[in-house]
Amino acid sequence: MNPEVFVLFIPITAIIMIGLVKIARLWSPGHQGQGGPGMKQLEARLETVEQEIAGLQHELSETHERLDFAERLLAQGRETKRLGEP
């Protein structure tokens, strides 16, 4: 091969390898680079959102229970009216 071809491959290969090293560092579990504190804040916000969603799910289940209770009361009232109307 021509030596000029090797001269072109060296910087291209270096750029690709530097990019791969950066990607590997970002994907590594113990990465504490520039995104470290931001990642902690993001995790804290995510935990807060998860807690709020759990609270909303609890409130929704209580609301469903109350609705079921109200429907049963209304149904009982209708049944008594039907039974009393011969």
Residue pairs with C-beta under 8 A, 6 or more apart in sequence:
25 31
25 33
26 33
